Amino acid sequence: MTHDEALMASALEASAAARIDAPPNPWVGALVVDAEGVVRGLGVTRPAGGPHAEVVALAEAGPAARGATLVVTLEPCAHQGRTPPCTEAIVAAGIARVVLGVRDPDAHVDGRGVAALRAAGVAVEEGVLAGPVSRALAPYLWHRRTGRPWIVLKVAATLDGVVAMADRSSQWITGDAARQDVQRLRAESQAIVVGAGTVRADDPALTARLPGRTLEPLRVVLGTAPAGARVRPCWERSAPLEDVVAELGRHGVIQAMVEGGPSTASAFVAAGLVNQVVWYVAAALAGSQRTLGALADLSTATIAQLRRWKLTSVEQLGDDLRIEMEE
Ligand SMILES: NC(=O)c1ccc[n+]([C@@H]2O[C@H](COP(=O)([O-])OP(=O)(O)OC[C@H]3O[C@@H](n4cnc5c(N)ncnc54)[C@H](OP(=O)(O)O)[C@@H]3O)[C@@H](O)[C@H]2O)c1
């Protein structure tokens, strides 16, 4: 690993602290490093409306930023948004060189940040640890490129893929550690989507119970939720899923989590709208007699049509497995 890559790895690690509160802004990490290689400033994106990571790092560095290198995971903005352009702050602070992870595909940025810095005489090195940075920012980059949220399908099932028993009881199939992990996934999502069947069966609260978390995700019910249900849908509809997803994207939802049930999960998979699957597997067996499979409404005509995914991580959480897959 080169020195620049090692610094980028630190900026990337720091950016994780902004993952939950930064959206609809990207969760960015930035370091100001002096000529001796000493880190003089560290910043991560503050909650929306607050300063961007670069500005936080520059403020911490103060006069030490003059002639220093700024290492930042995402291209700095060059436009006036809720905060002034970061490129101006970088130039004004006297930064000599910027080391960049990936360009920002947002229509307001998209290379303009790099161009503004170079025009001001700042050296720019691009694409440092671009792979890991792109993976960490995948939902943001996807949203800005397509206008649609990154869709995460979450399933909690037995080893044989069952999500509800013959009497339709389903709480809880997985243990505490897996359910705590679901809370984090919810907190990272700006919307949670469930079908009306799940609301009728379980009346879930769908809250993100994490300490320090202030904004609750938008709770979206497809179909007709019963009166008095705990979930208060912001959109309640049976519109084509593509339209629902596009509308969420227009409302600044970067990541939406689909929490089931089987009809809804099947519909999202069949429509090809799922970017990532997070599948919790309990070390338990239910059998298929009158039980409900995780994708009960989905059918595969022949082996050549099997939907295959790329396995991206497998982790043990208590007595459960957490399996992550991407398209
Ligand atoms: N273990 C788990 O992770 C988990 C998670 C969730 C649910 N579950 C279990 O799943 C069961 C409920 O299953 P379900 O299949 O009935 O629930 P569902 O997918 O939550 O709800 C199905 C309903 O969603 C509405 N809907 C609207 N647009 C839709 C679309 N494009 N595609 C599909 N549905 C659409 C329809 O409601 P209308 O009839 O009002 O039009 C439909 O009847 C419960 O027993 C629950 O406990 C388990």
The ligand as a Tripos MOL2 file, in Angstrom:
@<TRIPOS>MOLECULE
LIG
   48    52     1     0     0
SMALL
NO_CHARGES

@<TRIPOS>ATOM
      1 N1        -39.2200  -13.2060    8.8030 N.am      1 LIG1
      2 C1        -39.2730  -12.0720    8.1480 C.2       1 LIG1
      3 O1        -38.2480  -11.4730    7.8510 O.2       1 LIG1
      4 C2        -40.6140  -11.4820    7.7530 C.ar      1 LIG1
      5 C3        -40.6430  -10.1580    7.2930 C.ar      1 LIG1
      6 C4        -41.8690   -9.6410    6.9100 C.ar      1 LIG1
      7 C5        -43.0000  -10.4240    6.9690 C.ar      1 LIG1
      8 N2        -42.9650  -11.6740    7.4090 N.ar      1 LIG1
      9 C6        -44.2180  -12.4910    7.4640 C.3       1 LIG1
     10 O2        -44.8180  -12.4840    6.1830 O.3       1 LIG1
     11 C7        -46.2300  -12.6290    6.3230 C.3       1 LIG1
     12 C8        -46.9450  -11.6550    5.4050 C.3       1 LIG1
     13 O3        -46.7080  -12.0240    4.0830 O.3       1 LIG1
     14 P1        -47.3880  -11.3600    2.7900 P.3       1 LIG1
     15 O4        -46.7240  -11.9620    1.6080 O.co2     1 LIG1
     16 O5        -48.8520  -11.3570    2.9160 O.co2     1 LIG1
     17 O6        -46.9960   -9.8610    3.0380 O.3       1 LIG1
     18 P2        -46.5510   -8.5590    2.3270 P.3       1 LIG1
     19 O7        -45.6710   -8.7320    1.1670 O.co2     1 LIG1
     20 O8        -46.0450   -7.7790    3.4840 O.co2     1 LIG1
     21 O9        -47.9350   -7.9340    1.8710 O.3       1 LIG1
     22 C9        -48.6080   -8.2890    0.7330 C.3       1 LIG1
     23 C10       -49.5620   -7.1570    0.3830 C.3       1 LIG1
     24 O10       -48.8000   -6.0270   -0.0660 O.3       1 LIG1
     25 C11       -49.6160   -5.2380   -0.9210 C.3       1 LIG1
     26 N3        -48.9390   -4.8940   -2.1740 N.ar      1 LIG1
     27 C12       -48.9910   -3.6860   -2.7950 C.ar      1 LIG1
     28 N4        -48.2490   -3.6530   -3.8740 N.ar      1 LIG1
     29 C13       -47.6880   -4.8530   -3.9870 C.ar      1 LIG1
     30 C14       -46.8240   -5.4370   -4.9400 C.ar      1 LIG1
     31 N5        -46.3530   -4.7500   -5.9900 N.pl3     1 LIG1
     32 N6        -46.4790   -6.7170   -4.7700 N.ar      1 LIG1
     33 C15       -46.9110   -7.4240   -3.6960 C.ar      1 LIG1
     34 N7        -47.7430   -6.9270   -2.7650 N.ar      1 LIG1
     35 C16       -48.1280   -5.6530   -2.9070 C.ar      1 LIG1
     36 C17       -50.8990   -6.0170   -1.1270 C.3       1 LIG1
     37 O11       -51.7750   -5.4440   -0.1550 O.3       1 LIG1
     38 P3        -53.3430   -5.1560   -0.3790 P.3       1 LIG1
     39 O12       -53.9340   -6.5080   -0.2520 O.co2     1 LIG1
     40 O13       -53.7190   -4.2120    0.6850 O.co2     1 LIG1
     41 O14       -53.4130   -4.5650   -1.7740 O.co2     1 LIG1
     42 C18       -50.5330   -7.4380   -0.7130 C.3       1 LIG1
     43 O15       -51.6290   -8.1450   -0.2350 O.3       1 LIG1
     44 C19       -46.5220  -12.4300    7.7870 C.3       1 LIG1
     45 O16       -46.8250  -13.6810    8.3660 O.3       1 LIG1
     46 C20       -45.2560  -11.8840    8.3600 C.3       1 LIG1
     47 O17       -45.0710  -12.2790    9.6990 O.3       1 LIG1
     48 C21       -41.7900  -12.2380    7.8240 C.ar      1 LIG1
@<TRIPOS>BOND
     1     1     2 1
     2     2     3 2
     3     2     4 1
     4     4     5 ar
     5     4    48 ar
     6     5     6 ar
     7     6     7 ar
     8     7     8 ar
     9     8     9 1
    10     8    48 ar
    11     9    10 1
    12     9    46 1
    13    10    11 1
    14    11    12 1
    15    11    44 1
    16    12    13 1
    17    13    14 1
    18    14    15 2
    19    14    16 1
    20    14    17 1
    21    17    18 1
    22    18    19 2
    23    18    20 1
    24    18    21 1
    25    21    22 1
    26    22    23 1
    27    23    24 1
    28    23    42 1
    29    24    25 1
    30    25    26 1
    31    25    36 1
    32    26    27 ar
    33    26    35 ar
    34    27    28 ar
    35    28    29 ar
    36    29    30 ar
    37    29    35 ar
    38    30    31 1
    39    30    32 ar
    40    32    33 ar
    41    33    34 ar
    42    34    35 ar
    43    36    37 1
    44    36    42 1
    45    37    38 1
    46    38    39 2
    47    38    40 1
    48    38    41 1
    49    42    43 1
    50    44    45 1
    51    44    46 1
    52    46    47 1
@<TRIPOS>SUBSTRUCTURE
     1 LIG1         1 GROUP 0 **** ****
